[in-house]
Amino acid sequence: MAFLSSPNDEFWPDLAAAAGQVDAWHLLDALVADFAGLRDVGLEKARAQELSQQAELRKARARERAADDAETRMMEEYINLEAGLSDESRHTVSLLGLRDRLSKLAQKAAAADDSPERSQARRMLRALTAGAAERVSDPEYRTLLQQFAARGR
């Protein structure tokens, strides 16, 4: 990525036109965070602030935060169900609940068309699979995760 030195920089029009406002804001925000203190990023910071004041971008960022919050809640639900695996009285119900949810998640992850739902399902499957060894010792659940893990790739 070329470093933006001014709004007249040859990369600037590509950033604004090709990426769209939300992507442009993310790129500028990351650029400012990465280079602040190393290079003068005053113009990029001002452009990011200017973009962040636009109603469309504020709405898009609110949607992103809502999606992130929903994903966090979903992960908490899985972790709560996983916690039930260690309780003998809740083990079967927890395992069935996890199996049902993982099955639905795997179906979304295997969708042919790229979509936010497919991306989220794949992220969730990867996160659940990657951390399972540290969180859960239940062999049935780990086997279940292995069955669905390949669909999250």
C-alpha positions as CSV (number, residue, x, y, z in Angstrom):
1,M,0.0,0.0,0.0
2,A,1.4,3.4,-1.0
3,F,1.8,5.8,1.9
4,L,-0.6,8.7,1.5
5,S,1.3,11.9,1.6
6,S,-1.4,14.3,0.5
7,P,-4.9,14.2,-1.0
8,N,-3.3,14.7,-4.4
9,D,-1.4,11.5,-3.9
10,E,-2.0,9.1,-6.8
11,F,-3.4,6.5,-4.4
12,W,-6.0,8.8,-2.8
13,P,-8.6,8.7,-5.7
14,D,-8.3,4.9,-5.7
15,L,-8.9,4.8,-2.0
16,A,-12.0,7.0,-2.1
17,A,-13.5,5.5,-5.3
18,A,-12.7,1.9,-5.3
19,A,-13.0,1.0,-1.7
20,G,-16.2,2.9,-0.8
21,Q,-16.6,5.1,2.2
22,V,-16.6,2.4,4.9
23,D,-13.6,0.6,3.5
24,A,-11.8,3.9,2.9
25,W,-12.4,4.9,6.5
26,H,-11.1,1.5,7.8
27,L,-8.0,1.9,5.6
28,L,-7.4,5.4,6.7
29,D,-8.0,4.6,10.4
30,A,-5.6,1.7,10.2
31,L,-3.0,3.8,8.4
32,V,-3.2,6.6,11.0
33,A,-2.9,4.0,13.8
34,D,0.1,2.3,12.2
35,F,2.0,5.4,11.2
36,A,1.2,8.0,13.9
37,G,4.4,9.1,15.5
38,L,6.5,7.7,12.6
39,R,5.2,9.9,9.8
40,D,3.0,12.9,9.4
41,V,-0.5,11.5,9.1
42,G,-2.4,14.7,9.7
43,L,-4.1,14.8,6.3
44,E,-5.1,11.1,6.6
45,K,-6.4,11.6,10.1
46,A,-8.4,14.6,9.0
47,R,-9.9,12.7,6.0
48,A,-10.8,9.8,8.3
49,Q,-12.5,12.2,10.7
50,E,-14.3,13.8,7.8
51,L,-15.5,10.5,6.6
52,S,-16.6,9.5,10.1
53,Q,-19.0,12.4,10.3
54,Q,-21.0,11.3,7.2
55,A,-24.3,9.8,8.1
56,E,-23.9,6.8,5.8
57,L,-20.6,5.9,7.4
58,R,-22.0,6.3,10.9
59,K,-24.9,3.9,10.0
60,A,-22.5,1.4,8.4
61,R,-20.3,1.5,11.5
62,A,-23.3,1.0,13.7
63,R,-24.3,-2.0,11.6
64,E,-20.7,-3.4,12.0
65,R,-20.8,-2.9,15.7
66,A,-24.2,-4.6,15.9
67,A,-22.9,-7.6,13.9
68,D,-19.9,-7.8,16.1
69,D,-22.1,-7.7,19.2
70,A,-24.3,-10.4,17.8
71,E,-21.3,-12.6,17.1
72,T,-20.0,-12.1,20.6
73,R,-23.4,-13.1,22.0
74,M,-23.5,-16.2,19.8
75,M,-20.0,-17.2,21.0
76,E,-21.1,-16.7,24.6
77,E,-24.1,-19.0,24.0
78,Y,-21.8,-21.7,22.7
79,I,-19.5,-21.3,25.6
80,N,-22.4,-21.5,28.1
81,L,-23.6,-24.7,26.3
82,E,-20.0,-26.1,26.5
83,A,-20.0,-25.4,30.2
84,G,-23.1,-27.6,30.5
85,L,-21.1,-30.5,29.2
86,S,-19.2,-30.9,32.4
87,D,-22.5,-31.1,34.4
88,E,-23.8,-34.6,34.2
89,S,-27.4,-33.4,34.6
90,R,-27.1,-31.0,31.7
91,H,-24.6,-33.0,29.5
92,T,-27.1,-34.6,27.1
93,V,-29.2,-31.4,26.6
94,S,-26.0,-29.3,26.1
95,L,-24.6,-31.8,23.6
96,L,-27.8,-31.9,21.6
97,G,-28.1,-28.1,21.6
98,L,-24.5,-27.8,20.5
99,R,-25.0,-30.4,17.8
100,D,-28.1,-28.6,16.5
101,R,-26.4,-25.2,16.5
102,L,-23.2,-26.5,14.9
103,S,-25.2,-28.2,12.2
104,K,-26.9,-25.0,11.3
105,L,-23.7,-23.1,11.5
106,A,-22.0,-25.7,9.2
107,Q,-24.9,-25.3,6.7
108,K,-24.4,-21.6,6.5
109,A,-20.6,-22.0,6.3
110,A,-21.0,-24.4,3.3
111,A,-23.2,-22.0,1.3
112,A,-22.0,-21.6,-2.3
113,D,-22.5,-17.8,-2.4
114,D,-20.2,-15.5,-0.4
115,S,-22.3,-13.6,2.2
116,P,-21.8,-12.0,5.6
117,E,-23.7,-15.0,7.1
118,R,-21.3,-17.5,5.5
119,S,-18.3,-15.5,6.6
120,Q,-19.6,-15.2,10.1
121,A,-20.4,-19.0,10.3
122,R,-16.9,-19.8,9.1
123,R,-15.4,-17.5,11.7
124,M,-17.5,-19.0,14.4
125,L,-16.6,-22.6,13.4
126,R,-12.9,-21.7,13.3
127,A,-13.0,-20.0,16.7
128,L,-15.0,-22.8,18.3
129,T,-12.7,-25.4,16.9
130,A,-9.5,-23.6,17.7
131,G,-10.2,-23.0,21.3
132,A,-12.0,-26.2,22.1
133,A,-8.9,-28.1,23.3
134,E,-8.4,-25.5,26.1
135,R,-12.1,-25.0,27.0
136,V,-13.6,-28.5,26.8
137,S,-12.4,-32.0,27.6
138,D,-15.6,-33.8,26.5
139,P,-14.6,-36.4,23.8
140,E,-18.1,-36.5,22.2
141,Y,-18.1,-32.7,21.7
142,R,-14.6,-32.7,20.4
143,T,-15.5,-35.4,17.9
144,L,-18.6,-33.3,16.9
145,L,-16.4,-30.3,16.4
146,Q,-14.0,-32.2,14.2
147,Q,-16.9,-33.3,12.0
148,F,-18.1,-29.7,11.5
149,A,-14.6,-28.0,11.4
150,A,-13.9,-28.9,7.8
151,R,-17.0,-27.0,6.7
152,G,-15.7,-23.8,8.3
153,R,-12.6,-23.6,6.0
